[in-house]
Amino acid sequence: MNNIEIDKKYVANTYARFPVSIVSGKGSYLYDEKGKEYIDMGSGIGVTAFGISDDEWNQAVINQLGKVQHTSNLYYTQPCATLAMMICERTGMRKVFFGNSGAEANECAIKVARKYGADKKGKDYNVIVTLKNSFHGRTLTTLAATGQDKFHELFQPLTSGFVHATANDLDSVKNAVKENKVCAIMIECVQGEGGVIALDKEFVKGIKEICDKEDILLIVDEVQTGNGRTGYLYSFMAFDVEPDVFTTAKGLGGGLPLGCCVMNEKTQNVLGFGDHGSTFGGNPISCAGAISVMERLDGEFLTNVKRKSEYVFKELSNAKGVESVSGMGLMVGIKTVRPAKEIIAECIEKGVLCLSAKDKVRLLPALNIPMSVLENAIKIIKDACAKI
Ligand SMILES: *Cc1c(COP(=O)(O)O)cnc(C)c1O
């Protein structure tokens, strides 16, 4: 049996994988078993922020591997402390809890919100308002937070205490807050899995006002949008709001599992000793990789992300076979005339790996993708779209 056959036989059937078996890569190129080269326009769903086998990231990880790979959270390690300091200093937040994934980061934020509600207003103030079409993870609680029925049907009962309001409809959020005992509102500023759709700035600001007025927490899920993806260090910075809690994962570790829940002045001490924990959380190797990512996400780098984004939006808007382009930074959704599936299959054929989100083709290239490589990929994607 070849690798694909072995995988099909022994790995759980939860993924509709593309018929590509990746062996290696460098930067924004990936290579399959036959040595075929692909331009990587998905970066492992926004994870390999600096591409595959990036020299600086590799060196940071290898250095840490030679020291200690895991200690548990019973002891202090330098990478964990340094990364927490970097995240706080660059966002104005106060404390970081480390886990290993986006869903875990959101679980932590939800625990913070419930405890905050209980401390401030009483135990029954435990409802969290999220948005329809959102995505917050695959655990039973983050599925409950996710505002898409198709994820809920098979796994009842989910964690209770979530209501879903309509995106860009402030009255819908206000009603949800009025009708329930709410402790937090949780949003993605750009809905990723929901189709790469940025919320209206006024809507996000309106939510922040409701949160301040009612003393409920604003949680921003930056799992996909964070760490430079939108051309801002975190997307809330583009929306001019300061969250009480934000979560991130995906690109943070640059390819190793790492997620975190970040708390501000108001929420920093909500969780105390014994209230939460994770065996792997804050793993020194993951954190060493993340430090090398964070160090490079400076103003100049982010300006370059914005420039590349402008190029992509300009090329694809009004291109033949493209109905619309959405998103922000290097988080791009393309509504195509032909089904997205066909475009993606044709791009694979031509050596470009794209993602999908709902009915769109989604692009999440490495943030440091060279301009010439980006141009080649966009040309192939445009050609595929144009065949109608
Ligand atoms: C991917 C994603 C998650 C879940 O992250 P995992 O690491 O898969 O648990 C949560 N929220 C958003 C916005 C995401 O894009």
Ligand as a Chemical Component Dictionary entry (heavy atoms), coordinates in Angstrom:
data_LIG
# 
_chem_comp.id                   LIG 
_chem_comp.type                 NON-POLYMER 
_chem_comp.pdbx_formal_charge   0 
_chem_comp.three_letter_code    LIG 
# 
loop_
_chem_comp_atom.comp_id 
_chem_comp_atom.atom_id 
_chem_comp_atom.alt_atom_id 
_chem_comp_atom.type_symbol 
_chem_comp_atom.charge 
_chem_comp_atom.model_Cartn_x 
_chem_comp_atom.model_Cartn_y 
_chem_comp_atom.model_Cartn_z 
_chem_comp_atom.pdbx_ordinal 
LIG C1 C1 C 0 -9.357  27.285 13.303 1  
LIG C2 C2 C 0 -10.187 28.111 14.210 2  
LIG C3 C3 C 0 -10.518 27.671 15.507 3  
LIG C4 C4 C 0 -10.147 26.287 16.011 4  
LIG O1 O1 O 0 -8.780  26.124 16.114 5  
LIG P1 P1 P 0 -8.162  24.648 16.356 6  
LIG O2 O2 O 0 -6.704  24.904 16.526 7  
LIG O3 O3 O 0 -8.505  23.834 15.161 8  
LIG O4 O4 O 0 -8.796  24.118 17.586 9  
LIG C5 C5 C 0 -11.212 28.536 16.324 10 
LIG N1 N1 N 0 -11.577 29.763 15.917 11 
LIG C6 C6 C 0 -11.282 30.215 14.675 12 
LIG C7 C7 C 0 -11.705 31.585 14.282 13 
LIG C8 C8 C 0 -10.598 29.409 13.779 14 
LIG O5 O5 O 0 -10.336 29.843 12.541 15 
# 
loop_
_chem_comp_bond.comp_id 
_chem_comp_bond.atom_id_1 
_chem_comp_bond.atom_id_2 
_chem_comp_bond.value_order 
_chem_comp_bond.pdbx_ordinal 
LIG C1 C2 SING 1  
LIG C2 C3 SING 2  
LIG C2 C8 DOUB 3  
LIG C3 C4 SING 4  
LIG C3 C5 DOUB 5  
LIG C4 O1 SING 6  
LIG O1 P1 SING 7  
LIG P1 O2 DOUB 8  
LIG P1 O3 SING 9  
LIG P1 O4 SING 10 
LIG C5 N1 SING 11 
LIG N1 C6 DOUB 12 
LIG C6 C7 SING 13 
LIG C6 C8 SING 14 
LIG C8 O5 SING 15 
# 
